[in-house]
C-alpha cells in the first residue's frame, strides 16, 4: 500500500504532466495515470476501467482519455495482435519491448533493445521523429513444462 505522501507526490506529478500538455486536470485522468503507473505490464481499456474506484467513469471516458494520452505521447499503444489494444506509460519508463506467451497470455518486459543503432542510421538518412515497436511471441517455461507433463500423462 502506498503512503499518503507517495500518493500526493504522484498526483502532483500527474498534474504537472497534464499542465505541460495544456490539458484539464480531471479525476478520471489522474486515476487512469495512477493505474498505469502502478502496473508492470500494459493494460487493456477494460482492465483499466475495472480498476477504477469511481464507478461513474464510463468505458467511453477511459477510451477517449487513453487516445488523448497516446496522441500526446504520455502513453504508448501496444498491439499484441489479439484484438485488444494495450496501454502503458511512456514518461517515467525507459524504452523496452515485450514477450507474450501464446498459451497463457503472460506478458513480460524485455529490457534490452538493440534497435538504437538502426534508428541512428535511419536518422542519418534524414528520417525524423523515429520510433519503433517490437513484440515477441512464444511459449513461456511454465506452459512448456505443463505441456510436456500433460503429454507424458497421456502416454501412460
C-alpha positions as CSV (number, residue, x, y, z in Angstrom):
1,X,0.0,0.0,0.0
2,X,1.3,3.5,-0.9
3,X,1.8,6.0,1.8
4,X,-0.3,9.2,1.6
5,X,2.8,11.3,0.8
6,X,3.6,9.0,-2.1
7,X,0.1,9.3,-3.5
8,X,0.2,13.1,-3.1
9,X,3.5,13.3,-4.9
10,X,2.3,11.1,-7.6
11,X,-0.9,13.2,-8.1
12,X,1.2,16.4,-8.3
13,X,3.5,14.7,-10.9
14,X,0.4,13.8,-13.0
15,X,-0.9,17.3,-12.7
16,X,2.4,18.7,-14.0
17,X,2.3,16.3,-16.9
18,X,-1.3,17.3,-17.8
19,X,-0.5,21.0,-17.4
20,X,2.6,20.7,-19.6
21,X,0.3,19.4,-22.3
22,X,-2.3,22.2,-21.7
23,X,-4.8,19.6,-20.6
24,X,-7.5,19.8,-18.0
25,X,-6.9,18.0,-14.7
26,X,-9.8,15.7,-14.0
27,X,-10.3,12.9,-11.5
28,X,-10.6,10.2,-14.2
29,X,-7.4,11.3,-16.0
30,X,-5.5,11.3,-12.7
31,X,-6.9,7.9,-11.8
32,X,-6.0,6.4,-15.2
33,X,-2.4,7.7,-14.9
34,X,-2.2,6.2,-11.4
35,X,-3.5,2.8,-12.6
36,X,-1.0,2.8,-15.4
37,X,1.9,3.8,-13.2
38,X,1.2,1.0,-10.7
39,X,1.1,-1.7,-13.4
40,X,4.2,-3.6,-14.5
41,X,2.5,-4.6,-17.8
42,X,0.5,-2.9,-20.5
43,X,-3.2,-2.9,-19.7
44,X,-6.4,-3.0,-21.9
45,X,-9.1,-0.4,-21.6
46,X,-11.3,-3.0,-19.8
47,X,-8.6,-3.8,-17.3
48,X,-8.0,-0.1,-16.6
49,X,-11.8,0.5,-16.3
50,X,-12.2,-2.4,-13.9
51,X,-9.6,-1.0,-11.6
52,X,-11.2,2.5,-11.4
53,X,-12.6,3.3,-8.0
54,X,-15.1,5.9,-9.3
55,X,-17.8,3.7,-10.8
56,X,-19.3,6.8,-12.5
57,X,-16.5,6.8,-15.0
58,X,-17.7,5.1,-18.1
59,X,-15.8,3.0,-20.6
60,X,-16.1,5.7,-23.3
61,X,-14.3,8.2,-21.0
62,X,-11.5,5.7,-20.4
63,X,-11.3,5.1,-24.2
64,X,-11.2,8.8,-25.1
65,X,-8.7,9.6,-22.3
66,X,-6.3,6.9,-23.4
67,X,-6.5,8.0,-27.1
68,X,-5.7,11.6,-26.0
69,X,-2.8,10.4,-23.9
70,X,-1.5,8.3,-26.8
71,X,-1.7,11.4,-29.1
72,X,0.2,13.4,-26.5
73,X,2.8,10.7,-26.2
74,X,2.1,10.2,-22.5
75,X,1.2,6.6,-23.1
76,X,2.1,4.1,-25.8
77,X,-0.4,1.9,-27.5
78,X,0.7,-1.7,-27.8
79,X,-0.9,-4.3,-30.1
80,X,-0.3,-7.9,-29.3
81,X,-2.5,-8.9,-32.3
82,X,-5.2,-10.3,-30.0
83,X,-8.0,-7.8,-30.7
84,X,-7.1,-5.7,-27.6
85,X,-5.0,-2.6,-27.7
86,X,-3.0,-2.2,-24.5
87,X,-1.5,1.0,-22.9
88,X,1.4,1.8,-20.8
89,X,3.1,5.0,-19.6
90,X,6.0,6.4,-21.5
91,X,7.1,9.4,-19.4
92,X,8.5,7.5,-16.4
93,X,9.9,4.4,-18.0
94,X,12.8,3.5,-20.2
95,X,12.3,2.1,-23.6
96,X,11.6,-1.7,-23.7
97,X,9.8,-4.4,-25.6
98,X,7.6,-7.3,-24.5
99,X,7.3,-11.1,-24.9
100,X,3.9,-12.7,-24.8
101,X,3.1,-16.3,-24.1
102,X,0.9,-17.7,-26.8
103,X,-0.6,-20.2,-24.4
104,X,-1.4,-18.4,-21.2
105,X,-1.1,-14.7,-22.4
106,X,1.6,-13.9,-19.8
107,X,3.4,-10.7,-20.6
108,X,7.0,-9.9,-19.6
109,X,9.1,-6.9,-20.3
110,X,12.2,-7.3,-22.4
111,X,14.5,-4.7,-21.0
112,X,17.3,-4.8,-23.7
113,X,16.8,-3.0,-27.1
114,X,19.4,-3.3,-29.8
115,X,17.5,-1.2,-32.3
116,X,19.0,2.2,-31.3
117,X,21.8,1.8,-33.9
118,X,19.2,1.2,-36.6
119,X,17.3,4.3,-35.6
120,X,20.6,6.3,-35.8
121,X,21.2,5.0,-39.3
122,X,17.7,6.0,-40.3
123,X,18.2,9.5,-38.8
124,X,21.3,9.8,-40.9
125,X,19.2,9.1,-44.0
126,X,17.0,12.1,-43.0
127,X,14.2,10.5,-41.1
128,X,12.9,12.4,-38.0
129,X,10.6,11.6,-35.1
130,X,11.6,8.0,-35.3
131,X,10.1,5.3,-33.0
132,X,9.7,1.6,-33.2
133,X,7.8,-1.3,-31.7
134,X,8.9,-4.8,-31.4
135,X,7.0,-7.6,-29.6
136,X,8.0,-11.2,-29.2
137,X,5.6,-14.2,-29.0
138,X,6.4,-17.7,-27.7
139,X,5.5,-20.3,-25.1
140,X,6.7,-19.5,-21.5
141,X,8.6,-22.0,-19.5
142,X,5.6,-22.8,-17.2
143,X,3.3,-23.6,-20.2
144,X,6.1,-25.6,-21.9
145,X,6.6,-27.7,-18.7
146,X,2.8,-28.2,-18.3
147,X,2.5,-29.2,-21.9
148,X,5.3,-31.8,-21.6
149,X,3.8,-33.1,-18.3
150,X,0.4,-33.4,-19.9
151,X,1.8,-35.3,-22.9
152,X,3.6,-37.7,-20.6
153,X,0.4,-38.4,-18.7
154,X,-1.5,-39.2,-21.9
155,X,1.2,-41.8,-22.9
156,X,0.9,-43.6,-19.6
